[in-house]
Amino acid sequence: MSTPSGQNSTDDAKPVLLVTGGAGGIGDATLQRFIAGGWRTANVDLHHSPRSGVVNVISDVRRVAQCRAAVQQIVESFGRIDAVVNAAGVWCEGDTAATTEEEFDRVIDVNLKGTYFISAAAIPHLQRSRGCIINLSSDAGIQGNSGAAAYCASKGGVSLFTKALALELAPRGVRVNAVCPGDVDSPMLRGQARNYGGNEQEYYDRLLAGYPQREHARFVTPLEVAELIWFLAQPTATAITGANISIDFGLSAGIFHAQ
């Protein structure tokens, strides 16, 4: 584990953010936003965050023991945790009948199991700080996406886990919410296009065709998602818990018919 330099006693009063998947698009943008807001930050990932001053804990969130060890290392480094953002995620698409056990296990283990056990390990520390958990779900966690059943299963699990955990932890002063983005202009989306799209631009065009903005449609940016996460972590959002909040240009609002 690497630690930021130049810490002093003044830093000890600053709140602490734990992000999983902080080397990726939304995770990295979240670290950037919270650093700008004066928080101390830690990244739990298989890869180092490119952000300076971030504590990096190299860990595989598919492994329960590593989830617990990562949380413990961050507490030992900072003395507290005030917010957890479960941003680690992978994509999987294709015919359900053709899905392999390895593909299914990977998407469930990263997206759902890792979210569950990082959260579980952080609960005692969040109780002390009266902190919060913000999970990354998806529009695919609140509606079905054809050809992505395994991914939908993982994110649907995240959405309902969020609600159940919010009810469990509300009496202990801990809030739990999920952010549900549509397609995000991120390395994961570009990987989707490369691995499943054939022609990348045609893949993007197919996705954007489902947006109600039509010719004005664009993808959500990681920084836009990070701004919503930042808001949910603030004291001004203490009335919000158990929510799955869409940020998808209306993609999940219903069926759009052109007039």
N, C-alpha and C positions, 0 to 999 in steps of 0.2 A: 504494500500500500504506500502511495506517495502522499505527502502532506504539504499544504501550502506553507510558504515561508513568511516570516514577519508577523506572526500572530502575537497579540499581546492581550492583556487583561480586558481591554476595551472590547476586543472581539468576542470575548466569552459571553457577552450579553446579547450578541446578535443571534437571531433565529437561524435554524439549520434546516436545510432542504436535502432530502435524499431522493435522487432520481435514478430509476433503472433505465437502461438504454440511452444514457446521456451522450453517447458517441454518435447517435443517429439524429435524424431531422428534428422531430418534435422534442426529444429529450435534450438535444443540444440547445435548441431555441429556449427551452424552459430554463436551463442553467443560465443562459445569457440574460434572460429577463430577471431572474432572482438575484443574480450577481449585481445587475444594475440597480436593483431595489435594496441592496445592502445586506443581503443574506449570505451566510456561509453555505457552501454547497459541496455535495458529494455525489459521485457518479458510480453506480454499480452496473458493470457491463463487462463483456468479454474484451472490450477495447478501451483505451484511454480516451478521455475527453480532450479535445483540442484547446479547451478553455484554460487560461492560466488561473492559478489559485484554487483549482478544484481538487478535492481529495478523490483519487481514483481507487476503487476497490475492484480488482479483477475477479469476476465471479460469474458463474453460470446459474441463472435464476431457475433453471429446470431442476436443480438439485436442492432439496430442502435444507440439508446441512450447510450448503454454501449461502443460502439466503440468510439463515440465522447467523452465520459467522460474519457476513457482510454488515448486517445491522449492528452487531456487537462491535466490530472494528470502528464503525462510524461513531458510535456512542463513546467509545474509548478515546477517539481522536477529538471530538467536539464536546462531549459531556451531555449532549441532548439531541433530540430530533423534534422538529416542530411541524414538518410537513413531509409526506411521502408522495411522490408522483411515480406511478407505475406506468412507464412509457415504453418499456421493452416490448417489441412485438415483431412477428413475422407474418407473411402473407402466404396463402395457399389457395389455389383454385384448380378446377377441373371436375370431371365427372365423378360423382360420389362412388359409382360402381368401380371406378378405376383407382380410387385413392388407396395408397399403400398404408400399412400400419405405421411405417416410419414417418410418412408425411403427416398423418393424423396426430401421432404422438408429439411431433415437433411443434405443431401449431397450438395444440392444447397445452403442452407443457410450458412453452414460452409465454403465451398470451394469458392463460388462465391460472395454471399451477403456480407460476412465478409470482403473479399478482397476489394470489391467495397467501402464499407463504412469506413473501416480503412483508405484506400487511400484518400477518399474524405475529411475526417476530418484532415488528415495530410497535405493536399495541401498548405494551407496558410503558414505553418511553413517551408515546403520544398522550397517554393518560396523564403523565406528570406535567407535560407542557400544555395540555388541553389543545392539542394540535389537530391535524386533519390528514386525510388520505384522499388523493385525487387519482382515479384510475382512468386509463385511456381505453375507452371502448370504441365504438364506431357506429356509423349509420347501419352497418351490418350487424350491430349488436341490438338494434331495435326494430329491424325489418329484415326480411329475407333477401339475399342477393343470389340470383340464379348462377349456378356454376361455382359457388364458393361456400358449400355447405359446411365444410370443416372449419373454415374461418368464422362463419356465422355462429357455429356452435361455440367456438372459443369466446367470441365477443358477446354473444348472448349470455354466456355464463358470467362474464365480467359485469354486465349490466345488472343482472339479478343478484349477484354476489354483493355488488355495491349497495343495493337497497337493503338486503338482509343485514349486512355488516353495519350500515348506518343505524338501523333499529337497535342492534345489539350494543353499539357503543355510545348512542346518544345519552344514556344515563351517566356515562363516565366522562362526558364533556368532549368527546372526539367526533368530529364530523367526517362523513364519507360521501363523496360524490364521484360521478363519472362524466367525462367529456367525450362526446360522440361525434368526431369529425367525419365529414365525407372524404372524398379523395383529397389528399394533401400533397402539395408539390414538394416531394421529399425523396430521399434516396430509395425508400421502399416502393414508392409509386414508379420510379424509373426502373427499379428491378422487376416490378410486375410487368411493365411494358416490354422489357427485354426478354423475360422468361416465358411470357404467355401471349404477347401481343403480335409477334411477327414484325409487322411494320409499326414502329413505336408511335408515329404520329397518328396512324389510323386507330391505334388503341386509345390514345388520348381523346381523339375525336368521338369515338364510340361512347366513352364515359361522359364527356361533356354534353352529348346529345340528350342525355337524360335529365339535364338541369333545366329548371323553369326559366332561367335567364336566356336560353337559346344562344343566339349569336354573341351575346355579351358574357357568356359563361366563362368562368375560370376556376382553377383549383384554389382551395384554401391554402394559405401559407403557414409554415410552422410557427412563425412569430405571431400570427393571429390566434392560433391555438394556445400558444404560451401565454398570451395576454389574458385569455379566459381562465387558464389555470392560475395565473397570478391573482386575478380577482377572487377566485374561489378560496384562496389561501389567506385572504385578508380578514381582519376582524369585522369589516363591514358586511361580510357574507355569512355571519354566524347563524342566520335564519335558514340557510340553504344546506340541507343534508338529505341524503337518500335520493338525489336527483340525477337523472341521466340527461345531460344538456347537449342538445344538437348544435353543431356549428358546421353547416353543410349547404348553405345557400338554398335551403328549403327542399333539398333532395329527398329527405325522409318525411316530408309533410304529407305526402299523398301523391296521387297520380295527376300529372299535369297534362292538360289538353290545350293545345294551341288554339287561340280564338280566331 
